[in-house]
Amino acid sequence: MDSAQSLGLRRSLMSQVAVKCLSLFSLIIGFYYFSNIAQDWVVNKTPATRGDIVGLSICLALCWLFQGAFNALSSRGKVKVLDKLEAHLKQVFVARQHALIRQHSVYYWQTLWLQHIQAFTDWALEYRVQQMIAVIVPLLALAVIFYVNPVIGLGLLLTLPVVPLFMIIVGKGAAALHRKHFVALERLGSLFTDRLAALPMLASFQAHQKQTDLLKQASENLNARTMKVVSVAFLSNSVLDFFATLAVALVAVFIGFSLLGELTIGPAITLQQGLWVLLTVPLLLSEMKKLGQVYHQKAQAEAAQDELYPLFSIPIQDKTHSGEKVESYFESMNKRPSESLLVASHFNVFEMDASLYSSLSSCESETPVLLCADSLNVSKGDKILLSGASGSGKTLLLEALGGQRPASHKFNEPVVWITQHPVVTPGSVRENLCLDDSYTDEALNEVLQAVELGPWLALLPYGLDTVMTDYPLLSGGEAQRLSLARALLREVNIWLLDEPTAHLPDSQHHRLAQLINRLGENKTLIWASHKALPANWFTHFWAIKDGKVKVASMVSQNERQEATNE
C-alpha cells in the first residue's frame, strides 16, 4: 500500500522533507560561518567579523524555526492519517461487524486498533520522511566535502553504502520477528480473556493450576520473542554507531595529519575547511543513523500491513457475466415487481480480501468462491428456512446478504441480525435497548411487553435504568428476547436469524421460536436453524451443501430433513 497515494499525503510528505532539509541546510551554512570565526581566532589572531557572527546567528535561528515548523507539520500529519485510518476502519466494522468479529478474538481487534494503526502511521510519516532526508542531505554534504577535499569525499562515498546495506539485512529479519511477536502477543491476550470469561467453569472443575501453567508458558514464549526483537534493534543501533564513529574518526585523523603536514594527499586543507568538514560529516552520518533508528518502524508496518490490508481493500463491485454488466438494485427496480427485495443470478460469496476477485461467471469459476448459487430470489414477506450441516456456510450466506461480506449481491435495505449469542452491554436496560438511538419510555415498555419481558422488567429495582451488571444475569431465552426487542424498535423489515435458539433447552426453543414467528409475521425472515421448525411457517426452503445453495424447487423433503438432522 502506498500511503502517499491512498491517504493523500504526498503534499504533506514533500512539505516535511522540504522544511527539514532547509533546517539542515541552514545548519550546514551555520557551520561555515562558525569555521570562519575559528579561523580568525586561531590562525589569523583577529576578532571574528560582524558578518560571520550575524550570519551564524541568522542560520541558527532559521534552523530552530524550520525544526519547529517540521515538528508541527509532522504532528498535524500524524493526526490526519490516524483520523483517516480510524474513520475507514469504523466504516468497515459497522458494515462487516459480525463477519469480522467472529474471525478473531476481541484482543486481536484491540491490538490492531491501538498498535497496528499507530505503527503504519509512524512508518508513513516518520520513516518515509527520514528515508528521503537521508538521501538528499548526505548528497548535499558530500558535494560540499568533495569541493573541499575530493579524497575525503571519495572515502565517505565508498563507506556510506555499508549503512543502508546493513539496515536492509537486519530489517528483513526484524520484520519476521515482529510478525511472530504479534502472533504470540495476540494468542496470549486471547488466552487470558478467554480464561477470564470461563472462570466459573474453571472453578467448578478446579482447573486453576493447569490454566495458570498454560498462561505462564505463553507469557514466557512472548518474553522470549520480545527479547529477540529488542536484541535485533540493539544490534542494529550498535553497528550503526560503530560505523559512524569510525568514519568520523578516520576523517578527523586525515584532517589532523594534513594540517600537520604529515599527509599531502589531495589539495591542501586549511583550518576553516577542516573544521567545516568535521562538523558536516557527523551531520551526514546522523541522518543515516536516524534512518537506522526508525528502520524498525518499517518492520512493524510490514507486520501491521498484513493485518490491515484486507480491511482496506476496495470492496468488490458487481462484476460482468459473459461481458454483460450485472444490474444493480436501483437499475433493475423498474424491471421487476416492487415486492422483490433480491434477485440474484449467479450469486457468489467471496473472501474478505476483495482484491483477489475478478470476473466470475458461475459456481465453476476457478477464482476462489466460498459459496455460490445459480439463483436466489427474495420478496417482501417471504419466510425462508435455511438448513445445512455445521460449517456448511449458513452464517456466511447471511453475512453476505446483510452486506457484511463481499458478495455479488446483497440486500439494499437495512437488515436486523439475531444471532446465537446476543450482546448484553454492562449499561442499563435502556442503554441495551437504545444502543446509539433514542426512544421514549413508552416505546421501550411496549416492545418489552411484546417479547414477554414485561414481568422481568417489573421485578427490576430501577426499571429501565437498572444497570445490568447490578442485577442477576439474563437467562439465554431472556437475552434472546432482549435482542428481539431491539429488532422491533428498529422497525426493519428484513430479519436474518442465525440459529437464535441453538443453545436453548427444547422448552425454551419452542417458546422462543413461536414468539419469533408471531412477531415476524409481517417481516421478511431468513432463518438458519439446526432444530426442527414447523414447515408451514415458511414459504421457501434453502439448503447449503458442498458450497452451493439449493432453493425450494431443487431441495427435496428428504434433503431438508437430512440437513436439519446434521
C-alpha positions, 0 to 999 in steps of 0.5 A: 500500500502506498500511503502517499497515494491512498491517504493523500499525503504526498503534499504533506510528505514533500512539505516535511522533507522540504522544511527539514532539509532547509533546517539542515541546510541552514545548519550546514551554512551555520557551520561555515560561518562558525569555521570562519570565526575559528579561523580568525581566532586561531590562525589569523589572531583577529576578532571574528567579523560582524558578518560571520557572527550575524550570519551564524546567528541568522542560520541558527535561528532559521534552523530552530524555526524550520525544526519547529515548523517540521515538528508541527507539520509532522504532528498535524500529519500524524493526526490526519492519517490516524483520523483517516485510518480510524474513520475507514476502519469504523466504516468497515466494522459497522458494515462487516461487524459480525463477519469480522468479529467472529474471525478473531478474538476481541484482543486481536481487534484491540491490538490492531486498533491501538498498535497496528494503526499507530505503527503504519502511521509512524512508518508513513510519516516518520520513516518515509520522511527520514528515508528521503532526508537521508538521501538528499542531505548526505548528497548535499554534504558530500558535494560540499566535502568533495569541493573541499577535499575530493579524497575525503569525499571519495572515502565517505562515498565508498563507506556510506553504502555499508549503512543502508546495506546493513539496515536492509539485512537486519530489517528483513529479519526484524520484520519476521520477528515482529510478525511472530511477536504479534502472533504470540502477543495476540494468542496470549491476550486471547488466552487470558480473556478467554480464561477470564470469561470461563472462570466459573467453569474453571472453578467448578472443575478446579482447573486453576493450576493447569490454566495458570501453567498454560498462561505462564508458558505463553507469557514466557514464549512472548518474553522470549520473542520480545527479547529477540526483537529488542536484541535485533534493534540493539544490534542494529543501533550498535553497528550503526554507531560503530560505523559512524564513529569510525568514519568520523574518526578516520576523517578527523585523523586525515584532517589532523595529519594534513594540517600537520603536514604529515599527509599531502594527499589531495589539495591542501586543507586549511583550518576553516575547511577542516573544521567545516568538514568535521562538523558536516560529516557527523551531520551526514552520518546522523541522518543515516543513523536516524534512518537506522533508528526508525528502520524498525518502524518499517518492520512493524508496518510490514507486520501491521500491513498484513493485518490491515490490508484486507480491511482496506481493500476496495470492496468488490463491485458487481462484476460482468457475466459473459461481458454483460454488466450485472444490474444493480438494485436501483437499475433493475427496480423498474424491471421487476415487481416492487415486492422483490427485495433480491434477485440474484443470478449467479450469486457468489460469496467471496473472501474478505480480501476483495482484491483477489476477485475478478470476473466470475461467471458461475459456481465453476469459476476457478477464482476462489468462491466460498459459496455460490448459487445459480439463483436466489430470489427474495420478496417482501414477506417471504419466510425462508428456512435455511438448513445445512450441516455445521460449517456448511456456510449458513452464517456466511450466506447471511453475512453476505446478504446483510452486506457484511461480506463481499458478495455479488449481491446483497440486500439494499435495505437495512437488515436486523441480525439475531444471532446465537449469542446476543450482546448484553452491554454492562449499561442499563436496560435502556442503554441495551435497548437504545444502543446509539438511538433514542426512544421514549419510555413508552416505546421501550415498555411496549416492545418489552411487553411484546417479547414477554419481558414485561414481568422481568422488567417489573421485578427490576429495582430501577426499571429501565435504568437498572444497570445490568451488571447490578442485577442477576444475569439474563437467562439465554431465552431472556437475552434472546428476547432482549435482542428481539426487542431491539429488532422491533424498535428498529422497525426493519423489515428484513430479519436474518436469524442465525440459529437464535435458539441453538443453545436453548433447552427444547422448552425454551426453543419452542417458546422462543421460536413461536414468539419469533414467528408471531412477531415476524409475521409481517417481516421478511425472515431468513432463518438458519436453524439446526432444530426442527421448525414447523414447515408451514411457517415458511414459504421457501426452503434453502439448503447449503451443501458442498458450497452451493445453495439449493432453493425450494424447487431443487431441495427435496423433503428428504434433503431438508430433513437430512440437513436439519438432522446434521 
